Amino acid sequence: MMYEIKKINSSTETGGIVNQINSVISKKFAENGHIVAWLNYSILFGMLKEGKMNFYQSQMPDWKKHLIRIRVFNEQKELLIWKSNRNFKYRLRVDEFKGDEPARKEIEFMDAEQIIWGTKASPLEGEFSKIQEDRGVEFIVPFSDLKLSANSRLILITRNYLDYNEIKQVGIIDTRFVKIECQEV
């Protein structure tokens, strides 16, 4: 894949979380999207639909006890929540390809594709599938009817935001998840 640097209007909001993580997600992310949650004991993939988190078999972990980081995302925005000491913080990033709202800043970015482990898929109940490889890695993902192989994989699209330092060296200043899709590799 050839990386192409583009420009986008983007804004960020950061803060601390004093109340329930679920309420922060529903207030900051009203749209549908994907969820990836890193817990002390597992990684959960899910969907946000109509303001409700949906994980396989309706799993709803104790966020305060087990959450390390969670990303709720779609093609326009991402809400990142992470544990910092005993508290939680968040960063909301919103992208817009057109429009000139004053709160948004034009910034350079490049998208990248990350291959998600899993060359075999087994359908599960609801809209979920278990993906796995011979190495023993397996995830339950919110996709049904997956046809995976060594040449067809789930791909995580990430967006890397670029900025320049005082001597004009470019670096990545932020990264967000954009989407997960099945692609030929």
Order of alpha helices (4+ residues) and beta strands (2+ residues): beta-alpha-beta-beta-beta-alpha-beta-beta-beta-beta-beta-beta-beta-beta-beta
